[in-house]
Amino acid sequence: MWLPIMGGLWVIFAGSRVRDRAVKQDAFFISLLTFAVSLLLYRYFDPTTAEMQFVERSEWIAAYKIYYHLGIDGIALPLILLTTFTTVLVILAGWRSVEDRSHLYMGAFLILEGLMNAVFSALDAMLFYVFWEAMLIPMFLIIGIWGGPRRVYATIKFFLYTFLGSVCMLVALLYLYTQAGSFALRDMYEAVLTLNEQRWIFVAFLLAFAVKVPMWPVHTWLPDAHVEAPTGGSVVLAAVMLKMGGYGFLRFSLPITPDAAASLGWLMIALSLIAVVYIGFVALAQQDMKKLIAYSSISHMGFVTLGFFMVFQIYGATGNWHDAAMGMEGAIVQMISHGFISGAMFLCVGVLYDRMHSRMIQDYGGVANTMPKFAAFFLLFSMANAGLPATSGFVGEFMVILSSFKANVWYAFLAATTLILGAAYTLWMYKRVAFGEIRNPHVAELTDINGRETLILATLAVAVLALGIWPAPLLDTMHVSVDHLLQQVAQSKTSIEAY
């Protein structure tokens, strides 16, 4: 957490006095070192216990019982690994494309990495809120300084949507403090709340986390932010920042307000299915590759919230919380998988944009003739985005669809439409970009990907295939933590009786 933050500050302040290449080398080394440290977390993590591990706790603001309290479980660990892995690739991706104030660009991403790791690690609600808000600043600057022509509009829209939702979360946290007596998450989990109290708190959390996911209908900031963001900004936004909304539901909404989550589960399922189906059709109509992938992200994240809130319906149908675990675990796998695939898709668009300075599908055609290696990688990631078996895109969606049959067959039917719509908009885009005759003379002059770009895309290809073929290490890491979360969800807050 602090390694990339301090490293980012070093890059920013030292970068103005050293060569551009040295700045980028420092940033890459810091990101690689951070990833190596995160691998040590995985190496020494004990997946047989649901207790928080690697805990740090010290007094911060004693008068209000606010602590600097950090720790991770099997749900947070994969997201931290995803964050550190993605940052290494983002630093490499900006090696040639970012020449203007590159020390500020690299430093902003390193600081953002540390703040995102802090969000996944915070066990004190106020500490979580501070880091949750702080991470908006680097992303605001990344889009606002290195973004496209409408970057100011996109950054203000991004900031207003996310900040206004976060204010509602702050009000809910302050109320919970009066009921629990502290900002510790463990105390908030044990607080007794009436159903009415829980519903108000749940709605407040929903406004914050739904914007970040983003769920329909508060999704409109995402396509604008993606289109205007530089390639690295789009990658981090899609691969990691969207997952914070899903993480918030797991860490706050479900364990703190289980009765409200159960009573309003139908609403969450409805919003999730609308995102899966309706946004899939919206993606079909896009002519801008970045917008198409952005809408695809919204549709795929609908699977995440569907898997989370279907657990109550599955329990109602089967009477067994273990049957609900598959849907929740599938949703978490989908979060990690989407991080790999969406990041790879945005990097592929970035490769084309660096050469052609256009994201419009109509400006391409026949790219496979001049960039065969790139076309092969792009095809793999497009197939993964469509949910091809043996890729990571299939595993999470399959688990969520399979578990949804236990809740309601219509949920499964509507969720499964993404397999058709995803193939339609992704492969149609690929066909128009990569195949056919070369109509644009600029396409005929394109050069295939270089060694650095090949390394980035090959690394992501290995991650996509590894998770698709062998998801067991990820599932084993999270299984006990998910079971523990379901035990918390099963315990009513209004009484000591379980559902």
VEXMARDO-439611 format. One record per residue (C-alpha): x, y, z. Coordinates in Angstrom, 3 decimals, padded with zeros to 6 digits. Layout:
REM residues N
@px=X, py=Y, pz=Z .
...
//
This chain:
REM residues 499
@px=000.000, py=000.000, pz=000.000 .
@px=002.612, py=002.565, pz=001.037 .
@px=005.332, py=001.345, pz=-001.325 .
@px=003.597, py=002.611, pz=-004.511 .
@px=002.322, py=005.771, pz=-002.759 .
@px=005.799, py=006.790, pz=-001.586 .
@px=007.293, py=005.595, pz=-004.869 .
@px=004.773, py=007.680, pz=-006.787 .
@px=005.686, py=010.784, pz=-004.798 .
@px=009.372, py=010.085, pz=-005.474 .
@px=008.702, py=009.775, pz=-009.221 .
@px=006.712, py=013.039, pz=-009.243 .
@px=009.248, py=015.148, pz=-007.347 .
@px=012.407, py=013.585, pz=-008.764 .
@px=011.062, py=013.272, pz=-012.294 .
@px=011.425, py=016.930, pz=-013.156 .
@px=015.204, py=016.702, pz=-012.599 .
@px=016.079, py=013.426, pz=-014.362 .
@px=015.746, py=012.008, pz=-017.851 .
@px=012.328, py=010.841, pz=-019.066 .
@px=013.536, py=007.261, pz=-019.546 .
@px=014.941, py=007.121, pz=-016.005 .
@px=011.559, py=008.219, pz=-014.615 .
@px=009.779, py=005.447, pz=-016.466 .
@px=012.345, py=002.895, pz=-015.351 .
@px=011.888, py=003.959, pz=-011.715 .
@px=008.091, py=003.748, pz=-012.032 .
@px=008.277, py=000.300, pz=-013.640 .
@px=010.673, py=-000.969, pz=-010.955 .
@px=008.397, py=000.310, pz=-008.147 .
@px=005.310, py=-001.286, pz=-009.733 .
@px=007.170, py=-004.573, pz=-010.242 .
@px=008.388, py=-004.542, pz=-006.646 .
@px=004.856, py=-003.890, pz=-005.400 .
@px=003.569, py=-006.837, pz=-007.451 .
@px=006.321, py=-009.045, pz=-005.988 .
@px=005.313, py=-008.035, pz=-002.449 .
@px=001.668, py=-008.840, pz=-003.222 .
@px=002.754, py=-012.311, pz=-004.380 .
@px=004.262, py=-012.785, pz=-000.920 .
@px=000.798, py=-012.079, pz=000.505 .
@px=-000.545, py=-014.941, pz=-001.596 .
@px=002.382, py=-017.163, pz=-000.637 .
@px=001.795, py=-016.763, pz=003.109 .
@px=-002.004, py=-016.440, pz=003.038 .
@px=-003.874, py=-019.199, pz=004.907 .
@px=-007.019, py=-020.093, pz=002.894 .
@px=-008.373, py=-022.393, pz=005.624 .
@px=-009.494, py=-019.547, pz=007.904 .
@px=-011.966, py=-016.709, pz=007.435 .
@px=-010.147, py=-014.497, pz=009.938 .
@px=-008.493, py=-011.324, pz=008.681 .
@px=-004.782, py=-011.850, pz=008.064 .
@px=-001.686, py=-009.600, pz=007.991 .
@px=-003.558, py=-007.283, pz=010.363 .
@px=-002.152, py=-003.877, pz=011.319 .
@px=-003.945, py=-001.791, pz=013.928 .
@px=-002.952, py=001.440, pz=015.626 .
@px=-004.780, py=004.389, pz=017.075 .
@px=-005.537, py=007.233, pz=014.660 .
@px=-008.256, py=009.536, pz=016.076 .
@px=-008.846, py=008.325, pz=019.621 .
@px=-011.741, py=010.686, pz=020.438 .
@px=-013.946, py=009.037, pz=017.802 .
@px=-012.495, py=005.525, pz=018.065 .
@px=-011.045, py=005.689, pz=014.555 .
@px=-008.155, py=003.301, pz=013.973 .
@px=-005.600, py=002.740, pz=011.278 .
@px=-006.817, py=-000.833, pz=010.875 .
@px=-005.850, py=-002.993, pz=007.887 .
@px=-006.201, py=-006.663, pz=007.017 .
@px=-007.231, py=-008.953, pz=004.175 .
@px=-009.264, py=-012.109, pz=003.654 .
@px=-009.852, py=-014.412, pz=000.705 .
@px=-012.105, py=-011.845, pz=-000.970 .
@px=-009.705, py=-008.898, pz=-000.756 .
@px=-006.525, py=-010.801, pz=-001.681 .
@px=-007.430, py=-011.576, pz=-005.341 .
@px=-008.432, py=-007.944, pz=-005.880 .
@px=-005.112, py=-006.687, pz=-004.489 .
@px=-003.231, py=-009.091, pz=-006.768 .
@px=-005.309, py=-007.842, pz=-009.714 .
@px=-004.453, py=-004.235, pz=-008.820 .
@px=-000.701, py=-004.765, pz=-008.560 .
@px=-000.626, py=-006.945, pz=-011.704 .
@px=-002.574, py=-004.398, pz=-013.752 .
@px=-000.410, py=-001.456, pz=-012.658 .
@px=002.760, py=-003.107, pz=-013.982 .
@px=001.147, py=-003.475, pz=-017.413 .
@px=-000.232, py=000.076, pz=-017.376 .
@px=003.228, py=001.525, pz=-016.657 .
@px=004.642, py=-000.503, pz=-019.563 .
@px=001.762, py=000.495, pz=-021.862 .
@px=002.491, py=004.214, pz=-021.334 .
@px=006.218, py=003.840, pz=-022.100 .
@px=006.029, py=005.305, pz=-025.610 .
@px=002.534, py=006.807, pz=-025.826 .
@px=002.988, py=009.291, pz=-022.939 .
@px=005.718, py=011.890, pz=-023.499 .
@px=004.065, py=014.966, pz=-021.956 .
@px=004.828, py=015.230, pz=-018.215 .
@px=005.446, py=011.496, pz=-018.026 .
@px=006.748, py=011.736, pz=-014.433 .
@px=003.378, py=013.069, pz=-013.292 .
@px=001.550, py=010.393, pz=-015.302 .
@px=003.564, py=007.521, pz=-013.846 .
@px=003.456, py=008.955, pz=-010.342 .
@px=-000.326, py=009.346, pz=-010.472 .
@px=-000.776, py=005.679, pz=-011.373 .
@px=001.523, py=004.515, pz=-008.575 .
@px=-000.313, py=006.622, pz=-005.988 .
@px=-003.639, py=005.375, pz=-007.357 .
@px=-002.402, py=001.787, pz=-006.990 .
@px=-001.546, py=002.310, pz=-003.329 .
@px=-004.895, py=003.946, pz=-002.583 .
@px=-006.815, py=001.124, pz=-004.284 .
@px=-004.884, py=-001.468, pz=-002.273 .
@px=-005.762, py=000.540, pz=000.850 .
@px=-009.479, py=000.429, pz=-000.006 .
@px=-009.347, py=-003.371, pz=-000.285 .
@px=-007.457, py=-003.604, pz=003.033 .
@px=-009.284, py=-001.121, pz=005.288 .
@px=-011.102, py=-002.631, pz=008.286 .
@px=-012.130, py=000.730, pz=009.757 .
@px=-015.099, py=002.364, pz=008.020 .
@px=-013.738, py=005.903, pz=008.239 .
@px=-010.338, py=004.788, pz=006.979 .
@px=-012.128, py=003.060, pz=004.102 .
@px=-014.028, py=006.249, pz=003.293 .
@px=-010.881, py=008.391, pz=003.307 .
@px=-009.104, py=006.089, pz=000.854 .
@px=-012.305, py=005.644, pz=-001.204 .
@px=-012.489, py=009.391, pz=-001.771 .
@px=-008.726, py=009.905, pz=-002.122 .
@px=-008.439, py=007.542, pz=-005.083 .
@px=-010.758, py=009.805, pz=-007.093 .
@px=-008.044, py=012.479, pz=-007.197 .
@px=-005.363, py=010.624, pz=-009.223 .
@px=-007.944, py=009.291, pz=-011.693 .
@px=-009.494, py=012.765, pz=-011.996 .
@px=-006.061, py=014.142, pz=-012.916 .
@px=-005.201, py=011.258, pz=-015.259 .
@px=-008.351, py=011.799, pz=-017.342 .
@px=-008.303, py=015.591, pz=-017.005 .
@px=-004.658, py=016.102, pz=-018.076 .
@px=-003.945, py=013.261, pz=-020.527 .
@px=-007.475, py=012.626, pz=-021.773 .
@px=-009.221, py=013.415, pz=-025.048 .
@px=-010.865, py=016.598, pz=-026.364 .
@px=-013.885, py=016.369, pz=-023.995 .
@px=-011.803, py=015.373, pz=-020.977 .
@px=-012.990, py=018.250, pz=-018.761 .
@px=-016.644, py=017.287, pz=-019.240 .
@px=-015.833, py=013.596, pz=-018.614 .
@px=-013.804, py=014.276, pz=-015.453 .
@px=-016.421, py=016.537, pz=-013.888 .
@px=-019.180, py=014.018, pz=-014.669 .
@px=-017.065, py=011.184, pz=-013.256 .
@px=-016.260, py=013.151, pz=-010.100 .
@px=-019.827, py=014.363, pz=-009.457 .
@px=-021.420, py=010.938, pz=-009.912 .
@px=-018.951, py=009.154, pz=-007.656 .
@px=-018.631, py=011.905, pz=-005.057 .
@px=-022.386, py=012.442, pz=-004.576 .
@px=-022.889, py=008.722, pz=-004.065 .
@px=-020.021, py=008.660, pz=-001.584 .
@px=-021.588, py=011.462, pz=000.480 .
@px=-024.628, py=009.235, pz=001.010 .
@px=-022.297, py=006.462, pz=002.175 .
@px=-020.662, py=008.869, pz=004.642 .
@px=-024.050, py=009.717, pz=006.181 .
@px=-024.783, py=005.984, pz=006.576 .
@px=-021.387, py=005.377, pz=008.205 .
@px=-021.929, py=008.215, pz=010.668 .
@px=-025.319, py=006.773, pz=011.646 .
@px=-023.791, py=003.327, pz=012.048 .
@px=-021.162, py=004.873, pz=014.319 .
@px=-023.924, py=006.068, pz=016.665 .
@px=-025.386, py=002.544, pz=016.751 .
@px=-022.172, py=000.492, pz=016.920 .
@px=-020.086, py=002.852, pz=019.079 .
@px=-017.081, py=002.784, pz=016.759 .
@px=-016.086, py=002.794, pz=013.111 .
@px=-014.661, py=-000.749, pz=013.260 .
@px=-016.315, py=-002.969, pz=010.657 .
@px=-016.519, py=-005.844, pz=013.132 .
@px=-018.582, py=-003.670, pz=015.518 .
@px=-020.838, py=-002.538, pz=012.666 .
@px=-021.443, py=-006.172, pz=011.712 .
@px=-022.686, py=-006.863, pz=015.253 .
@px=-024.893, py=-003.763, pz=015.572 .
@px=-028.615, py=-004.496, pz=016.021 .
@px=-030.691, py=-002.523, pz=013.486 .
@px=-034.406, py=-002.455, pz=012.701 .
@px=-035.528, py=-003.354, pz=009.184 .
@px=-036.393, py=000.274, pz=008.474 .
@px=-032.934, py=001.430, pz=009.600 .
@px=-031.315, py=-001.222, pz=007.467 .
@px=-033.263, py=-000.190, pz=004.379 .
@px=-032.167, py=003.436, pz=004.654 .
@px=-028.547, py=002.385, pz=005.196 .
@px=-028.749, py=-000.106, pz=002.331 .
@px=-030.063, py=002.562, pz=-000.050 .
@px=-027.270, py=004.941, pz=001.015 .
@px=-024.659, py=002.248, pz=000.340 .
@px=-026.404, py=001.400, pz=-002.928 .
@px=-026.060, py=004.969, pz=-004.203 .
@px=-022.307, py=004.847, pz=-003.565 .
@px=-021.525, py=001.360, pz=-004.785 .
@px=-023.978, py=001.208, pz=-007.723 .
@px=-022.331, py=004.272, pz=-009.269 .
@px=-018.913, py=002.666, pz=-008.982 .
@px=-019.949, py=-000.727, pz=-010.461 .
@px=-021.690, py=000.971, pz=-012.436 .
@px=-025.258, py=-000.333, pz=-012.389 .
@px=-028.077, py=000.799, pz=-014.630 .
@px=-029.311, py=003.607, pz=-014.583 .
@px=-026.318, py=005.394, pz=-012.948 .
@px=-023.901, py=004.097, pz=-015.567 .
@px=-023.799, py=007.039, pz=-017.974 .
@px=-020.539, py=008.492, pz=-016.613 .
@px=-018.547, py=005.388, pz=-017.559 .
@px=-018.648, py=005.540, pz=-021.403 .
@px=-017.667, py=009.237, pz=-021.323 .
@px=-014.824, py=008.584, pz=-018.884 .
@px=-013.529, py=005.638, pz=-020.930 .
@px=-013.660, py=007.460, pz=-024.255 .
@px=-011.768, py=010.495, pz=-022.959 .
@px=-009.307, py=008.669, pz=-020.681 .
@px=-005.839, py=007.721, pz=-021.935 .
@px=-005.323, py=004.001, pz=-022.521 .
@px=-003.821, py=003.428, pz=-019.060 .
@px=-006.691, py=005.266, pz=-017.399 .
@px=-009.260, py=003.125, pz=-019.231 .
@px=-007.438, py=-000.053, pz=-018.240 .
@px=-007.296, py=000.776, pz=-014.518 .
@px=-010.846, py=002.139, pz=-014.525 .
@px=-012.267, py=-001.033, pz=-016.061 .
@px=-009.931, py=-003.597, pz=-014.504 .
@px=-009.880, py=-002.386, pz=-010.898 .
@px=-011.973, py=000.670, pz=-010.033 .
@px=-015.270, py=-000.867, pz=-011.160 .
@px=-014.590, py=-003.800, pz=-008.819 .
@px=-014.655, py=-001.487, pz=-005.817 .
@px=-018.410, py=-001.170, pz=-006.113 .
@px=-018.791, py=-004.934, pz=-005.998 .
@px=-016.328, py=-005.144, pz=-003.116 .
@px=-018.356, py=-002.521, pz=-001.235 .
@px=-021.488, py=-004.654, pz=-001.514 .
@px=-019.598, py=-007.634, pz=-000.073 .
@px=-017.848, py=-005.735, pz=002.718 .
@px=-020.656, py=-003.345, pz=003.753 .
@px=-024.128, py=-003.853, pz=002.274 .
@px=-024.560, py=-007.603, pz=002.714 .
@px=-023.051, py=-008.172, pz=006.208 .
@px=-024.229, py=-004.878, pz=007.781 .
@px=-027.783, py=-004.816, pz=006.352 .
@px=-028.671, py=-008.459, pz=005.601 .
@px=-032.425, py=-008.062, pz=006.232 .
@px=-032.651, py=-005.065, pz=003.895 .
@px=-030.539, py=-006.872, pz=001.291 .
@px=-032.960, py=-009.803, pz=001.459 .
@px=-036.084, py=-007.635, pz=001.212 .
@px=-034.663, py=-005.501, pz=-001.625 .
@px=-032.904, py=-008.356, pz=-003.386 .
@px=-035.573, py=-008.383, pz=-006.117 .
@px=-034.650, py=-004.790, pz=-007.001 .
@px=-030.944, py=-005.596, pz=-007.258 .
@px=-031.671, py=-008.640, pz=-009.427 .
@px=-033.909, py=-006.562, pz=-011.702 .
@px=-031.285, py=-003.822, pz=-012.114 .
@px=-028.607, py=-006.453, pz=-012.769 .
@px=-030.637, py=-008.218, pz=-015.458 .
@px=-031.455, py=-004.898, pz=-017.133 .
@px=-027.725, py=-004.182, pz=-017.270 .
@px=-026.994, py=-007.619, pz=-018.738 .
@px=-029.680, py=-007.503, pz=-021.450 .
@px=-030.411, py=-003.846, pz=-022.250 .
@px=-026.817, py=-002.604, pz=-022.120 .
@px=-025.837, py=-005.551, pz=-024.325 .
@px=-028.135, py=-004.172, pz=-027.024 .
@px=-026.735, py=-000.666, pz=-026.456 .
@px=-023.226, py=-002.042, pz=-027.048 .
@px=-024.383, py=-003.433, pz=-030.399 .
@px=-025.132, py=000.079, pz=-031.640 .
@px=-021.726, py=001.595, pz=-030.849 .
@px=-019.342, py=002.769, pz=-033.566 .
@px=-016.540, py=003.789, pz=-031.172 .
@px=-014.498, py=000.783, pz=-030.006 .
@px=-013.869, py=002.253, pz=-026.556 .
@px=-017.566, py=002.963, pz=-026.047 .
@px=-018.458, py=-000.555, pz=-027.131 .
@px=-016.029, py=-002.083, pz=-024.628 .
@px=-017.257, py=000.335, pz=-021.928 .
@px=-020.877, py=-000.759, pz=-022.411 .
@px=-019.676, py=-004.362, pz=-022.526 .
@px=-018.118, py=-003.786, pz=-019.075 .
@px=-021.441, py=-002.551, pz=-017.684 .
@px=-023.194, py=-005.638, pz=-019.052 .
@px=-020.612, py=-008.044, pz=-017.649 .
@px=-020.592, py=-006.324, pz=-014.241 .
@px=-024.339, py=-006.999, pz=-014.131 .
@px=-023.343, py=-010.642, pz=-013.588 .
@px=-021.419, py=-009.609, pz=-010.507 .
@px=-024.334, py=-007.940, pz=-008.719 .
@px=-026.689, py=-010.707, pz=-009.922 .
@px=-024.489, py=-013.341, pz=-008.294 .
@px=-024.274, py=-011.371, pz=-005.048 .
@px=-027.985, py=-010.728, pz=-004.507 .
@px=-029.356, py=-013.964, pz=-005.904 .
@px=-028.189, py=-015.745, pz=-002.759 .
@px=-031.432, py=-014.929, pz=-000.922 .
@px=-033.587, py=-016.344, pz=-003.729 .
@px=-031.458, py=-019.496, pz=-003.893 .
@px=-031.731, py=-019.972, pz=-000.122 .
@px=-035.494, py=-019.474, pz=-000.335 .
@px=-035.722, py=-022.168, pz=-003.028 .
@px=-033.291, py=-024.732, pz=-001.587 .
@px=-033.061, py=-023.881, pz=002.129 .
@px=-029.275, py=-024.251, pz=001.958 .
@px=-026.786, py=-021.361, pz=002.058 .
@px=-024.074, py=-023.554, pz=000.560 .
@px=-026.058, py=-023.687, pz=-002.686 .
@px=-025.806, py=-019.897, pz=-002.807 .
@px=-022.021, py=-019.957, pz=-002.518 .
@px=-021.529, py=-020.908, pz=-006.172 .
@px=-023.309, py=-017.774, pz=-007.389 .
@px=-021.290, py=-015.500, pz=-005.112 .
@px=-017.992, py=-017.203, pz=-005.924 .
@px=-018.851, py=-017.020, pz=-009.630 .
@px=-019.466, py=-013.289, pz=-009.277 .
@px=-016.038, py=-012.785, pz=-007.646 .
@px=-014.384, py=-014.866, pz=-010.395 .
@px=-016.199, py=-012.654, pz=-012.900 .
@px=-014.705, py=-009.556, pz=-011.249 .
@px=-011.161, py=-010.906, pz=-011.616 .
@px=-011.776, py=-012.241, pz=-015.120 .
@px=-013.314, py=-008.969, pz=-016.259 .
@px=-010.226, py=-007.188, pz=-014.969 .
@px=-008.019, py=-009.269, pz=-017.273 .
@px=-010.281, py=-009.187, pz=-020.328 .
@px=-011.450, py=-005.581, pz=-020.265 .
@px=-007.914, py=-004.403, pz=-019.534 .
@px=-006.663, py=-006.410, pz=-022.510 .
@px=-009.402, py=-005.095, pz=-024.799 .
@px=-008.647, py=-001.472, pz=-023.918 .
@px=-004.930, py=-002.096, pz=-024.431 .
@px=-005.676, py=-003.533, pz=-027.883 .
@px=-007.678, py=-000.428, pz=-028.775 .
@px=-004.772, py=001.646, pz=-027.423 .
@px=-002.347, py=-000.172, pz=-029.760 .
@px=-004.518, py=000.770, pz=-032.743 .
@px=-005.101, py=004.323, pz=-031.515 .
@px=-001.358, py=004.954, pz=-031.091 .
@px=-000.905, py=004.108, pz=-034.769 .
@px=-004.073, py=005.514, pz=-036.375 .
@px=-005.327, py=008.108, pz=-033.834 .
@px=-008.866, py=006.865, pz=-034.337 .
@px=-011.175, py=004.655, pz=-032.272 .
@px=-013.959, py=004.506, pz=-034.871 .
@px=-014.669, py=001.035, pz=-036.258 .
@px=-015.401, py=002.423, pz=-039.727 .
@px=-011.812, py=003.691, pz=-040.061 .
@px=-010.416, py=000.170, pz=-039.955 .
@px=-010.796, py=-003.083, pz=-041.867 .
@px=-008.198, py=-005.615, pz=-042.933 .
@px=-005.931, py=-005.001, pz=-039.927 .
@px=-005.124, py=-008.738, pz=-039.807 .
@px=-003.334, py=-008.367, pz=-043.148 .
@px=-000.776, py=-005.900, pz=-041.799 .
@px=-000.775, py=-006.782, pz=-038.052 .
@px=-001.192, py=-010.591, pz=-037.845 .
@px=000.316, py=-010.995, pz=-034.353 .
@px=-001.883, py=-008.231, pz=-032.976 .
@px=-004.950, py=-009.698, pz=-034.686 .
@px=-004.300, py=-013.078, pz=-033.033 .
@px=-004.177, py=-011.547, pz=-029.538 .
@px=-007.186, py=-009.351, pz=-030.263 .
@px=-009.152, py=-012.420, pz=-031.388 .
@px=-008.324, py=-014.314, pz=-028.185 .
@px=-009.474, py=-011.430, pz=-025.982 .
@px=-012.607, py=-010.915, pz=-028.107 .
@px=-013.499, py=-014.592, pz=-027.722 .
@px=-012.880, py=-014.356, pz=-023.969 .
@px=-015.133, py=-011.287, pz=-023.814 .
@px=-017.831, py=-013.348, pz=-025.516 .
@px=-017.456, py=-016.107, pz=-022.890 .
@px=-015.616, py=-018.794, pz=-024.859 .
@px=-014.994, py=-021.974, pz=-022.788 .
@px=-011.371, py=-022.400, pz=-021.623 .
@px=-011.070, py=-018.637, pz=-021.180 .
@px=-011.645, py=-016.772, pz=-017.925 .
@px=-014.737, py=-015.075, pz=-019.379 .
@px=-016.585, py=-018.394, pz=-019.331 .
@px=-015.933, py=-019.521, pz=-015.750 .
@px=-017.628, py=-016.759, pz=-013.754 .
@px=-020.588, py=-016.403, pz=-016.107 .
@px=-021.147, py=-020.169, pz=-016.159 .
@px=-021.133, py=-020.369, pz=-012.343 .
@px=-023.602, py=-017.482, pz=-012.008 .
@px=-025.954, py=-018.846, pz=-014.704 .
@px=-025.806, py=-022.355, pz=-013.244 .
@px=-026.616, py=-021.143, pz=-009.737 .
@px=-029.384, py=-018.861, pz=-011.024 .
@px=-031.322, py=-021.943, pz=-012.157 .
@px=-031.773, py=-022.765, pz=-008.461 .
@px=-033.363, py=-019.370, pz=-007.867 .
@px=-035.525, py=-018.899, pz=-010.951 .
@px=-035.243, py=-020.329, pz=-014.447 .
@px=-036.099, py=-016.934, pz=-015.958 .
@px=-033.115, py=-015.367, pz=-014.223 .
@px=-030.932, py=-017.984, pz=-015.866 .
@px=-032.559, py=-017.420, pz=-019.266 .
@px=-032.119, py=-013.649, pz=-019.180 .
@px=-028.566, py=-013.896, pz=-017.847 .
@px=-027.656, py=-016.401, pz=-020.560 .
@px=-028.593, py=-013.885, pz=-023.273 .
@px=-025.219, py=-012.283, pz=-022.646 .
@px=-023.613, py=-015.298, pz=-024.322 .
@px=-025.463, py=-014.346, pz=-027.519 .
@px=-025.257, py=-010.562, pz=-027.198 .
@px=-021.622, py=-010.650, pz=-026.064 .
@px=-020.657, py=-012.724, pz=-029.084 .
@px=-022.692, py=-010.453, pz=-031.347 .
@px=-021.215, py=-007.087, pz=-030.420 .
@px=-017.657, py=-008.300, pz=-029.738 .
@px=-017.167, py=-010.505, pz=-032.798 .
@px=-018.994, py=-008.077, pz=-035.084 .
@px=-016.564, py=-005.381, pz=-033.970 .
@px=-013.617, py=-007.727, pz=-034.504 .
@px=-014.823, py=-008.712, pz=-037.981 .
@px=-015.122, py=-005.091, pz=-039.117 .
@px=-011.740, py=-004.113, pz=-037.662 .
@px=-009.542, py=-007.111, pz=-038.474 .
@px=-011.024, py=-008.780, pz=-041.556 .
@px=-012.058, py=-007.788, pz=-045.051 .
@px=-010.239, py=-005.757, pz=-047.629 .
@px=-008.030, py=-002.838, pz=-046.636 .
@px=-010.172, py=000.194, pz=-047.452 .
@px=-008.123, py=002.796, pz=-045.579 .
@px=-004.634, py=003.459, pz=-047.032 .
@px=-003.355, py=004.203, pz=-043.520 .
@px=-004.180, py=000.613, pz=-042.478 .
@px=-001.900, py=-000.654, pz=-045.244 .
@px=000.979, py=001.231, pz=-043.616 .
@px=000.490, py=-000.188, pz=-040.103 .
@px=003.328, py=-002.040, pz=-038.409 .
@px=002.734, py=-005.055, pz=-036.185 .
@px=003.174, py=-004.943, pz=-032.405 .
@px=006.696, py=-004.537, pz=-031.046 .
@px=008.392, py=-006.536, pz=-028.314 .
@px=007.032, py=-004.416, pz=-025.445 .
@px=003.437, py=-004.611, pz=-026.716 .
@px=003.811, py=-008.345, pz=-027.347 .
@px=004.996, py=-008.868, pz=-023.761 .
@px=001.999, py=-006.963, pz=-022.344 .
@px=-000.613, py=-008.767, pz=-024.451 .
@px=001.052, py=-012.178, pz=-024.018 .
@px=001.051, py=-011.742, pz=-020.224 .
@px=-002.676, py=-010.985, pz=-020.259 .
@px=-003.309, py=-013.882, pz=-022.651 .
@px=-001.629, py=-016.274, pz=-020.215 .
@px=-003.727, py=-014.863, pz=-017.338 .
@px=-006.979, py=-015.221, pz=-019.319 .
@px=-006.223, py=-018.820, pz=-020.338 .
@px=-004.831, py=-019.851, pz=-016.935 .
@px=-007.931, py=-018.675, pz=-015.071 .
@px=-010.179, py=-020.214, pz=-017.724 .
@px=-008.494, py=-023.631, pz=-017.640 .
@px=-007.542, py=-023.822, pz=-013.940 .
@px=-009.658, py=-021.545, pz=-011.697 .
@px=-009.068, py=-023.730, pz=-008.623 .
@px=-006.347, py=-021.547, pz=-006.984 .
@px=-008.673, py=-018.531, pz=-007.050 .
@px=-011.700, py=-020.504, pz=-005.834 .
@px=-009.712, py=-022.175, pz=-003.055 .
@px=-008.469, py=-018.776, pz=-001.854 .
@px=-011.938, py=-017.279, pz=-001.512 .
@px=-014.070, py=-020.294, pz=-000.536 .
@px=-013.801, py=-020.099, pz=003.264 .
@px=-014.201, py=-016.310, pz=003.272 .
@px=-017.334, py=-016.559, pz=001.111 .
@px=-018.817, py=-019.187, pz=003.416 .
@px=-018.117, py=-016.911, pz=006.380 .
@px=-019.791, py=-013.996, pz=004.600 .
@px=-022.867, py=-016.134, pz=003.914 .
@px=-023.026, py=-017.030, pz=007.603 .
@px=-023.119, py=-013.308, pz=008.388 .
@px=-025.781, py=-012.736, pz=005.749 .
@px=-027.872, py=-015.592, pz=007.154 .
@px=-028.003, py=-013.949, pz=010.605 .
@px=-030.855, py=-011.489, pz=010.976 .
@px=-029.879, py=-008.125, pz=012.484 .
@px=-033.354, py=-007.533, pz=013.870 .
@px=-033.261, py=-010.649, pz=016.053 .
@px=-030.939, py=-013.507, pz=016.921 .
@px=-032.878, py=-015.894, pz=014.691 .
@px=-031.480, py=-016.890, pz=011.325 .
@px=-033.536, py=-016.744, pz=008.174 .
//
